[in-house]
Amino acid sequence: MSGLVGLVLAGGAADQVGVEPFFMELIAGMEEALGPHGTSVLLLVVPDREAELAAYDRWAAGRTVSAVVVVNLVHRDVRPGHLAALGLPAVLAGRGDALFSRVITDDAAAMAAAIDALIALGHRDIGRVSGPTTLIHTAERSAAMSAAAGVRVTEVEGDYSSESGVRGIRALLAADPRPTAVIFDNDVMAVAAEQELARAGIPVPAAMSLLACDDSPLCELATPPLSALSKNVHEHGLILGEAILAALGGAAPQDRAGPAVRIQLRESTGPAPA
């Protein structure tokens, strides 16, 4: 049996490996769980989904890895079924096909808590720059925003890049009504948008409050520091690693809860302007 667990990052996720710390923290947590058992993570970066599936084929044929972790699950995701057909054990980082064990974060509840916090500060027009709408967790966050009572929501789709953060905030500045608070689906887009507001002479949070869905040192070092939905990504990786070990030991598929998400309020979030 191989001492490797495969993790493939494709498309937009691949582009962010060197920019945002999320995946490196996730892998560090996985390594902490796997290392004592002589197992390590094999990270592969590929341009698209087709290349990802081809990588699984090669790994299965060469017995390169003993299991796979699947991230960024989408609706009608073909990857779990493909891995099952290859006979490769897997763990899903999110909601997806129940063929395999899953580690699930309650993204809807986290988004609802963020909306409640902004409502408590008087915000009623709230914008969002989302991740790709094909992702399951993007849809869960959108559903939570749509269900919020007493607020007007304006959403713009992004792709987690700094460029899409700038495009998104420009689109929201042109919206009618213009949001008084904006939520971003990751830290990179939020930091880029905050810099764009500074260039435009729009003060944060006096004129517009900002909040990121992923906390990281980028949020802490931003000017002003960004509020964020914070979870322990290292712990998330640790839970994934434990789920992998259980799968390799022959355990039946089961769902595990990811780490709890809490709101970390910093200087980028304040009362709604009059």
DOLOLO-434935 format. One record per residue (C-alpha): x, y, z; residue in one letter. Coordinates in pm, whole numbers. Layout:
<sites>
X: X; Y: Y; Z: Z; dovo: a
...
</sites>
This chain:
<sites>
X: 0; Y: 0; Z: 0; dovo: m
X: 128; Y: 345; Z: -89; dovo: s
X: 221; Y: 589; Z: 184; dovo: g
X: 66; Y: 875; Z: -13; dovo: l
X: -275; Y: 1043; Z: -8; dovo: v
X: -357; Y: 1240; Z: -322; dovo: g
X: -497; Y: 1593; Z: -329; dovo: l
X: -562; Y: 1757; Z: -668; dovo: v
X: -627; Y: 2129; Z: -706; dovo: l
X: -776; Y: 2219; Z: -1042; dovo: a
X: -862; Y: 2540; Z: -1224; dovo: g
X: -926; Y: 2840; Z: -999; dovo: g
X: -818; Y: 2656; Z: -685; dovo: a
X: -482; Y: 2582; Z: -848; dovo: a
X: -431; Y: 2952; Z: -922; dovo: d
X: -464; Y: 3042; Z: -553; dovo: q
X: -213; Y: 2795; Z: -408; dovo: v
X: 64; Y: 3053; Z: -392; dovo: g
X: -162; Y: 3341; Z: -289; dovo: v
X: -397; Y: 3237; Z: -12; dovo: e
X: -279; Y: 3023; Z: 284; dovo: p
X: -593; Y: 2806; Z: 309; dovo: f
X: -470; Y: 2495; Z: 131; dovo: f
X: -125; Y: 2499; Z: 289; dovo: m
X: -285; Y: 2514; Z: 635; dovo: e
X: -524; Y: 2235; Z: 535; dovo: l
X: -238; Y: 2014; Z: 419; dovo: i
X: -41; Y: 2084; Z: 736; dovo: a
X: -333; Y: 1955; Z: 942; dovo: g
X: -365; Y: 1647; Z: 724; dovo: m
X: 6; Y: 1579; Z: 759; dovo: e
X: -18; Y: 1600; Z: 1138; dovo: e
X: -275; Y: 1321; Z: 1138; dovo: a
X: -114; Y: 1110; Z: 865; dovo: l
X: 256; Y: 1147; Z: 949; dovo: g
X: 268; Y: 917; Z: 1253; dovo: p
X: 123; Y: 641; Z: 1033; dovo: h
X: 389; Y: 676; Z: 765; dovo: g
X: 155; Y: 850; Z: 523; dovo: t
X: 196; Y: 1188; Z: 354; dovo: s
X: 3; Y: 1417; Z: 117; dovo: v
X: 82; Y: 1425; Z: -254; dovo: l
X: -36; Y: 1761; Z: -394; dovo: l
X: -95; Y: 1791; Z: -767; dovo: l
X: -193; Y: 2117; Z: -940; dovo: v
X: -372; Y: 2081; Z: -1275; dovo: v
X: -548; Y: 2325; Z: -1511; dovo: p
X: -898; Y: 2175; Z: -1522; dovo: d
X: -1135; Y: 1894; Z: -1423; dovo: r
X: -1041; Y: 1674; Z: -1720; dovo: e
X: -678; Y: 1680; Z: -1608; dovo: a
X: -785; Y: 1599; Z: -1254; dovo: e
X: -976; Y: 1288; Z: -1366; dovo: l
X: -679; Y: 1182; Z: -1578; dovo: a
X: -457; Y: 1213; Z: -1271; dovo: a
X: -687; Y: 980; Z: -1078; dovo: y
X: -664; Y: 729; Z: -1364; dovo: d
X: -283; Y: 738; Z: -1352; dovo: r
X: -273; Y: 710; Z: -975; dovo: w
X: -505; Y: 412; Z: -975; dovo: a
X: -319; Y: 235; Z: -1257; dovo: a
X: 21; Y: 288; Z: -1094; dovo: g
X: -99; Y: 245; Z: -735; dovo: r
X: 62; Y: 580; Z: -669; dovo: t
X: -170; Y: 676; Z: -383; dovo: v
X: -372; Y: 475; Z: -136; dovo: s
X: -655; Y: 731; Z: -106; dovo: a
X: -770; Y: 1070; Z: -233; dovo: v
X: -915; Y: 1382; Z: -72; dovo: v
X: -1166; Y: 1565; Z: -294; dovo: v
X: -1215; Y: 1940; Z: -245; dovo: v
X: -1432; Y: 2212; Z: -400; dovo: n
X: -1729; Y: 1984; Z: -463; dovo: l
X: -1980; Y: 2094; Z: -725; dovo: v
X: -2338; Y: 2000; Z: -807; dovo: h
X: -2357; Y: 1670; Z: -996; dovo: r
X: -1988; Y: 1617; Z: -926; dovo: d
X: -1850; Y: 1329; Z: -1132; dovo: v
X: -1538; Y: 1277; Z: -921; dovo: r
X: -1677; Y: 1058; Z: -641; dovo: p
X: -1830; Y: 812; Z: -888; dovo: g
X: -1511; Y: 813; Z: -1095; dovo: h
X: -1298; Y: 732; Z: -791; dovo: l
X: -1539; Y: 459; Z: -681; dovo: a
X: -1518; Y: 299; Z: -1026; dovo: a
X: -1137; Y: 306; Z: -1002; dovo: l
X: -1147; Y: 145; Z: -659; dovo: g
X: -969; Y: 436; Z: -493; dovo: l
X: -1078; Y: 516; Z: -136; dovo: p
X: -1165; Y: 881; Z: -87; dovo: a
X: -1279; Y: 1142; Z: 163; dovo: v
X: -1488; Y: 1441; Z: 53; dovo: l
X: -1417; Y: 1785; Z: 200; dovo: a
X: -1778; Y: 1900; Z: 195; dovo: g
X: -2123; Y: 1784; Z: 98; dovo: r
X: -2125; Y: 1548; Z: -195; dovo: g
X: -2204; Y: 1194; Z: -299; dovo: d
X: -2239; Y: 974; Z: 11; dovo: a
X: -2028; Y: 702; Z: -152; dovo: l
X: -1744; Y: 816; Z: 74; dovo: f
X: -1690; Y: 971; Z: 415; dovo: s
X: -1741; Y: 1347; Z: 426; dovo: r
X: -1610; Y: 1628; Z: 646; dovo: v
X: -1882; Y: 1893; Z: 644; dovo: i
X: -1868; Y: 2258; Z: 748; dovo: t
X: -2201; Y: 2432; Z: 807; dovo: d
X: -2152; Y: 2714; Z: 558; dovo: d
X: -2517; Y: 2816; Z: 567; dovo: a
X: -2515; Y: 2868; Z: 944; dovo: a
X: -2188; Y: 3062; Z: 923; dovo: a
X: -2330; Y: 3295; Z: 658; dovo: m
X: -2650; Y: 3342; Z: 857; dovo: a
X: -2442; Y: 3444; Z: 1159; dovo: a
X: -2251; Y: 3696; Z: 948; dovo: a
X: -2577; Y: 3847; Z: 819; dovo: i
X: -2715; Y: 3868; Z: 1174; dovo: d
X: -2401; Y: 4049; Z: 1289; dovo: a
X: -2433; Y: 4303; Z: 1008; dovo: l
X: -2805; Y: 4352; Z: 1076; dovo: i
X: -2721; Y: 4422; Z: 1441; dovo: a
X: -2496; Y: 4703; Z: 1316; dovo: l
X: -2784; Y: 4853; Z: 1119; dovo: g
X: -2698; Y: 4723; Z: 772; dovo: h
X: -2997; Y: 4651; Z: 549; dovo: r
X: -2834; Y: 4660; Z: 203; dovo: d
X: -2573; Y: 4386; Z: 193; dovo: i
X: -2358; Y: 4284; Z: -101; dovo: g
X: -2157; Y: 3971; Z: -161; dovo: r
X: -1876; Y: 3875; Z: -394; dovo: v
X: -1913; Y: 3499; Z: -410; dovo: s
X: -1696; Y: 3215; Z: -528; dovo: g
X: -1794; Y: 3019; Z: -841; dovo: p
X: -2166; Y: 2945; Z: -832; dovo: t
X: -2106; Y: 2583; Z: -938; dovo: t
X: -1959; Y: 2504; Z: -593; dovo: l
X: -2193; Y: 2345; Z: -340; dovo: i
X: -2075; Y: 2561; Z: -52; dovo: h
X: -2130; Y: 2876; Z: -262; dovo: t
X: -2493; Y: 2773; Z: -314; dovo: a
X: -2536; Y: 2703; Z: 58; dovo: e
X: -2409; Y: 3050; Z: 145; dovo: r
X: -2635; Y: 3207; Z: -120; dovo: s
X: -2939; Y: 3025; Z: 19; dovo: a
X: -2862; Y: 3156; Z: 367; dovo: a
X: -2837; Y: 3513; Z: 236; dovo: m
X: -3163; Y: 3479; Z: 44; dovo: s
X: -3338; Y: 3353; Z: 357; dovo: a
X: -3232; Y: 3652; Z: 568; dovo: a
X: -3529; Y: 3870; Z: 663; dovo: a
X: -3526; Y: 4248; Z: 640; dovo: g
X: -3225; Y: 4289; Z: 410; dovo: v
X: -3170; Y: 4355; Z: 41; dovo: r
X: -2900; Y: 4134; Z: -103; dovo: v
X: -2691; Y: 4201; Z: -415; dovo: t
X: -2457; Y: 3924; Z: -525; dovo: e
X: -2173; Y: 3927; Z: -779; dovo: v
X: -1994; Y: 3608; Z: -881; dovo: e
X: -1616; Y: 3596; Z: -840; dovo: g
X: -1350; Y: 3331; Z: -876; dovo: d
X: -1145; Y: 3386; Z: -555; dovo: y
X: -880; Y: 3592; Z: -737; dovo: s
X: -778; Y: 3945; Z: -643; dovo: s
X: -894; Y: 4063; Z: -987; dovo: e
X: -1245; Y: 3933; Z: -926; dovo: s
X: -1248; Y: 4105; Z: -588; dovo: g
X: -1182; Y: 4436; Z: -762; dovo: v
X: -1440; Y: 4367; Z: -1034; dovo: r
X: -1692; Y: 4265; Z: -771; dovo: g
X: -1655; Y: 4573; Z: -553; dovo: i
X: -1676; Y: 4799; Z: -859; dovo: r
X: -2001; Y: 4630; Z: -961; dovo: a
X: -2144; Y: 4669; Z: -611; dovo: l
X: -2043; Y: 5037; Z: -596; dovo: l
X: -2250; Y: 5087; Z: -911; dovo: a
X: -2552; Y: 4897; Z: -772; dovo: a
X: -2874; Y: 5075; Z: -676; dovo: d
X: -2908; Y: 5070; Z: -383; dovo: p
X: -2539; Y: 5053; Z: -307; dovo: r
X: -2462; Y: 4807; Z: -27; dovo: p
X: -2341; Y: 4946; Z: 304; dovo: t
X: -2168; Y: 4615; Z: 383; dovo: a
X: -2009; Y: 4352; Z: 161; dovo: v
X: -1921; Y: 3989; Z: 232; dovo: i
X: -1648; Y: 3817; Z: 31; dovo: f
X: -1617; Y: 3442; Z: -9; dovo: d
X: -1243; Y: 3447; Z: 55; dovo: n
X: -971; Y: 3664; Z: 202; dovo: d
X: -788; Y: 3744; Z: -123; dovo: v
X: -1093; Y: 3905; Z: -286; dovo: m
X: -1169; Y: 4100; Z: 32; dovo: a
X: -817; Y: 4243; Z: 62; dovo: v
X: -812; Y: 4342; Z: -306; dovo: a
X: -1153; Y: 4510; Z: -274; dovo: a
X: -1043; Y: 4702; Z: 35; dovo: e
X: -743; Y: 4835; Z: -156; dovo: q
X: -970; Y: 4937; Z: -444; dovo: e
X: -1197; Y: 5129; Z: -204; dovo: l
X: -893; Y: 5308; Z: -64; dovo: a
X: -789; Y: 5411; Z: -416; dovo: r
X: -1143; Y: 5538; Z: -476; dovo: a
X: -1141; Y: 5743; Z: -155; dovo: g
X: -1423; Y: 5540; Z: 4; dovo: i
X: -1349; Y: 5493; Z: 375; dovo: p
X: -1384; Y: 5152; Z: 541; dovo: v
X: -1593; Y: 5105; Z: 749; dovo: p
X: -1737; Y: 5458; Z: 762; dovo: a
X: -1889; Y: 5431; Z: 413; dovo: a
X: -1881; Y: 5055; Z: 361; dovo: m
X: -1816; Y: 4762; Z: 594; dovo: s
X: -1627; Y: 4455; Z: 471; dovo: l
X: -1619; Y: 4095; Z: 594; dovo: l
X: -1437; Y: 3791; Z: 452; dovo: a
X: -1559; Y: 3432; Z: 472; dovo: c
X: -1204; Y: 3299; Z: 520; dovo: d
X: -985; Y: 3433; Z: 798; dovo: d
X: -608; Y: 3440; Z: 754; dovo: s
X: -301; Y: 3654; Z: 825; dovo: p
X: -396; Y: 3849; Z: 511; dovo: l
X: -706; Y: 3972; Z: 694; dovo: c
X: -510; Y: 4067; Z: 1004; dovo: e
X: -248; Y: 4258; Z: 803; dovo: l
X: -496; Y: 4447; Z: 583; dovo: a
X: -559; Y: 4818; Z: 642; dovo: t
X: -788; Y: 4835; Z: 826; dovo: p
X: -779; Y: 4471; Z: 948; dovo: p
X: -1064; Y: 4271; Z: 795; dovo: l
X: -1346; Y: 4111; Z: 987; dovo: s
X: -1387; Y: 3748; Z: 894; dovo: a
X: -1569; Y: 3422; Z: 944; dovo: l
X: -1293; Y: 3231; Z: 1114; dovo: s
X: -1241; Y: 2857; Z: 1141; dovo: k
X: -938; Y: 2653; Z: 1236; dovo: n
X: -821; Y: 2534; Z: 892; dovo: v
X: -541; Y: 2328; Z: 1048; dovo: h
X: -802; Y: 2145; Z: 1255; dovo: e
X: -1010; Y: 2093; Z: 940; dovo: h
X: -710; Y: 1922; Z: 781; dovo: g
X: -658; Y: 1714; Z: 1094; dovo: l
X: -1019; Y: 1590; Z: 1076; dovo: i
X: -973; Y: 1507; Z: 707; dovo: l
X: -658; Y: 1312; Z: 792; dovo: g
X: -838; Y: 1115; Z: 1060; dovo: e
X: -1119; Y: 1037; Z: 815; dovo: a
X: -863; Y: 912; Z: 561; dovo: i
X: -702; Y: 683; Z: 817; dovo: l
X: -1044; Y: 543; Z: 908; dovo: a
X: -1124; Y: 481; Z: 540; dovo: a
X: -790; Y: 306; Z: 486; dovo: l
X: -868; Y: 92; Z: 789; dovo: g
X: -1188; Y: -30; Z: 625; dovo: g
X: -1440; Y: 183; Z: 819; dovo: a
X: -1781; Y: 241; Z: 661; dovo: a
X: -1844; Y: 589; Z: 514; dovo: p
X: -1956; Y: 841; Z: 772; dovo: q
X: -2002; Y: 1216; Z: 806; dovo: d
X: -1779; Y: 1417; Z: 1037; dovo: r
X: -1837; Y: 1776; Z: 1143; dovo: a
X: -1575; Y: 2026; Z: 1037; dovo: g
X: -1446; Y: 2284; Z: 1285; dovo: p
X: -1689; Y: 2542; Z: 1415; dovo: a
X: -1700; Y: 2880; Z: 1242; dovo: v
X: -1700; Y: 3198; Z: 1451; dovo: r
X: -1713; Y: 3567; Z: 1363; dovo: i
X: -1390; Y: 3760; Z: 1418; dovo: q
X: -1487; Y: 4127; Z: 1417; dovo: l
X: -1208; Y: 4371; Z: 1333; dovo: r
X: -1187; Y: 4733; Z: 1222; dovo: e
X: -1332; Y: 4679; Z: 872; dovo: s
X: -1684; Y: 4635; Z: 1009; dovo: t
X: -1885; Y: 4910; Z: 1175; dovo: g
X: -2232; Y: 5064; Z: 1199; dovo: p
X: -2420; Y: 5133; Z: 879; dovo: a
X: -2377; Y: 5492; Z: 757; dovo: p
X: -2675; Y: 5716; Z: 815; dovo: a
</sites>
